[in-house]
């Protein structure tokens, strides 16, 4: 954390340990993804008795992984695809520091090149970290966003990018499509892959159906509001071995129980979780799981809000093990724009030890292709992805696919138009029941994995406070745009 303007949201004071209470509270955490594990850690560290229920046989949720045997007989770890651990993910990184204090199991990807259909490449390496200066420096080097484009921007319409705050930005822009917002501000057509490739496509959604408020929050979080920049880290190995198995062992050392491969079927007031008594519940399931478990809990209005939550269109992750290497100068990760259906390409042996060992032993490469918000079938999308790989990395045309694995999913939360006002928050009308996950509303500038971790901590803090126990501090990037002059201009216009 290098941003001197990062914001501390201090936790409530209280007893340091549940051993100071007349009885130790017992909490069920439903979901072993980032949100659930963050909540479990925060609760267990205060001496609360925690049981984690996870329907899969692995931890990490949508950032988890599992073992698979390839066609050549070797064992590999498959996952749902590449994730970037940005430096401004303060709360997620603090959770990971429980088992890796120096974050040695993460290493930097120094650039995030973006290539468009005309072969133009934008990158973020070497930009100054100071917001404002980073934008000027970027324009100075970009082949797609030029000085004349900067001058042509509709400055008044673009003010929401500089005056971000929560919930005000959502009240202003949540019903505006992200693509329409960029048209309003006269964002250059040639450069729109920058906004969609870096920001909105990360939400697995069509920019015409995604909230412009989320887009503005992305600009703030990664570029205009934070000094941490767009350089990110990635794990040095597969997610299970590198991140979640060590965290699971840490939590077991604190007394946390794990019910792996266990789907919860009912939660009743009281709380009874499949007939087992608890004093509180952290519901950190995906949207489908959340909707299946609310039952008669809460109020009619709250249950209707939960029922209104939606998932994004399907996405495809296609990973291939090739018998020949991609060119040595290929970056570990690139984003693409204007080249449907492909959104990014990862060369896994460039950063992951398991893939590097396989590539070294076979002389090949492990390449992962992503298509977000797919509009065709899985089979058609897969064929299109392979064709794009051959187009972008021509050396792969002559490579034989030794093994391939695909993940076709549609379980990511949609941040659709006007959804924010109805989106369920961490606190619920049911005392002792809290929600967590990247689809849950929290009025802080966080997103994606960081929203999952932050809501998990906030959920734990809510329960801890109800029992008089000390919570855990939460950190974020600045909660408003960094330059107050833009606020003054916005008030005048």
Beta strands, then each sheet from edge to edge (+ up, - down):
strand 1: 7-9
strand 2: 26-30
strand 3: 49-54
strand 4: 65-69
strand 5: 75-79
strand 6: 85-86
strand 7: 106-109
strand 8: 113-116
strand 9: 121-122
strand 10: 232-235
strand 11: 257-260
strand 12: 267-268
strand 13: 272-273
strand 14: 276-277
strand 15: 280-283
strand 16: 315-322
strand 17: 333-337
strand 18: 344-347
strand 19: 365-371
strand 20: 401-409
strand 21: 433-435
strand 22: 474-476
sheet 1: 1+ 22-
sheet 2: 11+ 3+ 2+ 15+ 21+
sheet 3: 4+ 5-
sheet 4: 6+ 10- 7+
sheet 5: 9+ 8- 17- 18+ 19- 16+ 20-
sheet 6: 12+ 13- 14+
end
